[in-house]
Amino acid sequence: MPFLDELPEFERRGLEVLREPMETGEISISRAARQVTFPARFQVVAAMNPCPCGYYNHPEKECVCGSGQVQRYLNKVSGPLLDRIDLHVEVTPVSFDEMTQNRKSESSETIRDRVTAAREIQHARFKDQGIHSNAMMGSQMVKEVCQINEAGKTLLKTAMERLGLSARAYDRILKVSRTIADLDGKENIGIEHLAEAIQYRSLDREG
C-alpha cells in the first residue's frame, strides 16, 4: 500500500500511470514484439496541502496564496486520477481544547471487530462472483448490489448536479455507501450511508 505524501509535488506523468491499475487492478506493458499484462491491485493513500502555503480554508490562519496559485496547485493532480480515489477526507486543525477533552471514543478493538464483520459480509456476498470486496464490483454488479430507495436517488441526483460529479464518482459513491452500511451492520443502504459517502467526494467537485 503506497503512501504518497505531498501528492501535487510528484511528476504528473508518473501519477497518471497509476490510473489504469487503480481502475482495472491490472497493468499492461507494451513493447515492440508483445504486450504483457500483470495483476496490480493495490490501495493508494495520499496526502496533500490545500494550497502552497498550507492555510487555505484554515479556521484561524490566513492563506497568503492568490486564487490563481491555489487553483494551479490543485490542478497538478488531474481530475481523472482523483476520480479513482474513493475517499477524500479534509483534515481540519484540532484546537487545544478539543485535544484535552476527556471524551470516550470507539476503541481500536471495537473498530477492528466492525471491520472484520463487514469483511465477512462481503465475503459471503461475493462468494460465487470471483471477487471479495465491494471495491472490486463492476458497474453492472453495482446496480444489483447497491440499490437505493427513492429518497436516496433524489439525494444522489441532487449531489451529482450541484457538485458536478462524474459517472465514475457515481459508482464509487454507491460502493462506499454499501461499505458504510456493511460497517453499520445494515442490510440496505440508508440515506445516512449515502450522505456520508457523498461527503467523501470533496476534491473532484466541479471547479
ZAFI-672449 format. One record per residue (C-alpha): x, y, z; residue number from 1. Coordinates in steps of 0.5 Angstrom, whole numbers, plus 500, padded with zeros to 3 digits. Example, Ala and Ser with C-alpha at 12.3 -4.5 7.8 and 13.67 -1.06 7.14 Angstrom:
! residues 2
(pt (525,491,516),1) (pt (527,498,514),2) 
//
This chain:
! residues 207
(pt (500,500,500),1) (pt (504,506,498),2) (pt (503,513,501),3) (pt (504,519,497),4) (pt (506,525,501),5) (pt (505,532,498),6) (pt (502,529,492),7) (pt (502,535,488),8) (pt (509,535,488),9) (pt (510,528,484),10) (pt (511,529,477),11) (pt (504,529,474),12) (pt (506,524,468),13) (pt (508,519,474),14) (pt (502,520,477),15) (pt (498,519,471),16) (pt (501,512,470),17) (pt (497,510,476),18) (pt (490,511,473),19) (pt (490,504,469),20) (pt (492,499,475),21) (pt (487,503,480),22) (pt (481,502,475),23) (pt (483,495,473),24) (pt (487,492,478),25) (pt (492,490,472),26) (pt (498,494,469),27) (pt (500,493,461),28) (pt (507,493,459),29) (pt (507,494,451),30) (pt (514,493,447),31) (pt (515,493,440),32) (pt (514,485,440),33) (pt (509,484,445),34) (pt (504,486,451),35) (pt (504,483,458),36) (pt (499,484,463),37) (pt (501,483,470),38) (pt (496,484,476),39) (pt (497,490,480),40) (pt (491,491,485),41) (pt (493,496,491),42) (pt (491,501,495),43) (pt (494,508,495),44) (pt (494,513,501),45) (pt (496,520,499),46) (pt (496,527,503),47) (pt (497,534,500),48) (pt (496,541,503),49) (pt (490,545,501),50) (pt (495,550,498),51) (pt (502,552,497),52) (pt (502,556,504),53) (pt (498,551,507),54) (pt (493,555,510),55) (pt (487,555,505),56) (pt (481,555,509),57) (pt (484,555,516),58) (pt (480,557,521),59) (pt (485,561,524),60) (pt (491,563,520),61) (pt (490,567,513),62) (pt (492,564,507),63) (pt (497,568,503),64) (pt (496,565,496),65) (pt (492,568,491),66) (pt (486,565,488),67) (pt (490,563,482),68) (pt (496,560,486),69) (pt (491,555,490),70) (pt (488,553,483),71) (pt (495,552,480),72) (pt (497,548,486),73) (pt (491,543,486),74) (pt (491,543,478),75) (pt (497,539,479),76) (pt (493,533,481),77) (pt (488,531,475),78) (pt (481,530,476),79) (pt (481,523,473),80) (pt (486,521,478),81) (pt (482,524,484),82) (pt (476,520,481),83) (pt (479,514,482),84) (pt (481,515,490),85) (pt (475,513,494),86) (pt (475,517,500),87) (pt (477,525,500),88) (pt (478,527,507),89) (pt (479,534,509),90) (pt (483,534,516),91) (pt (482,541,520),92) (pt (486,543,525),93) (pt (485,541,532),94) (pt (484,546,538),95) (pt (488,545,544),96) (pt (481,545,548),97) (pt (479,539,543),98) (pt (485,535,545),99) (pt (485,536,552),100) (pt (477,534,553),101) (pt (477,527,556),102) (pt (471,524,551),103) (pt (470,517,550),104) (pt (471,514,543),105) (pt (471,508,540),106) (pt (477,503,542),107) (pt (481,500,536),108) (pt (479,493,538),109) (pt (471,495,537),110) (pt (473,498,530),111) (pt (477,492,529),112) (pt (471,488,530),113) (pt (466,492,526),114) (pt (471,492,520),115) (pt (472,484,521),116) (pt (465,483,521),117) (pt (464,488,515),118) (pt (469,484,511),119) (pt (465,477,513),120) (pt (459,480,510),121) (pt (463,482,503),122) (pt (466,475,503),123) (pt (459,472,504),124) (pt (456,477,499),125) (pt (461,475,493),126) (pt (463,468,495),127) (pt (461,466,488),128) (pt (463,472,484),129) (pt (470,471,484),130) (pt (471,478,488),131) (pt (472,479,495),132) (pt (470,486,497),133) (pt (466,492,495),134) (pt (471,496,492),135) (pt (472,490,486),136) (pt (465,491,484),137) (pt (464,493,476),138) (pt (458,498,474),139) (pt (453,492,473),140) (pt (454,489,480),141) (pt (454,496,483),142) (pt (447,497,480),143) (pt (445,490,483),144) (pt (448,490,490),145) (pt (448,498,491),146) (pt (440,499,491),147) (pt (438,505,494),148) (pt (431,508,495),149) (pt (427,514,492),150) (pt (430,519,498),151) (pt (437,516,496),152) (pt (436,517,489),153) (pt (434,524,490),154) (pt (440,526,494),155) (pt (445,523,490),156) (pt (442,526,484),157) (pt (442,533,487),158) (pt (449,532,489),159) (pt (451,530,482),160) (pt (448,536,479),161) (pt (450,541,484),162) (pt (457,538,485),163) (pt (459,537,478),164) (pt (461,530,480),165) (pt (463,525,474),166) (pt (460,518,473),167) (pt (466,515,476),168) (pt (464,518,482),169) (pt (457,516,482),170) (pt (459,509,482),171) (pt (465,510,488),172) (pt (459,513,492),173) (pt (455,507,492),174) (pt (461,503,493),175) (pt (463,507,499),176) (pt (456,507,502),177) (pt (455,500,501),178) (pt (461,499,505),179) (pt (459,504,510),180) (pt (452,500,511),181) (pt (456,494,512),182) (pt (460,497,518),183) (pt (454,499,521),184) (pt (451,492,520),185) (pt (445,494,516),186) (pt (442,490,510),187) (pt (440,496,506),188) (pt (444,503,504),189) (pt (440,508,508),190) (pt (440,516,506),191) (pt (445,517,512),192) (pt (450,512,509),193) (pt (449,515,502),194) (pt (450,522,505),195) (pt (457,520,509),196) (pt (459,517,502),197) (pt (458,524,498),198) (pt (462,528,503),199) (pt (468,524,501),200) (pt (468,527,494),201) (pt (470,534,496),202) (pt (476,534,491),203) (pt (473,532,485),204) (pt (468,537,485),205) (pt (467,542,479),206) (pt (471,548,480),207) 
//
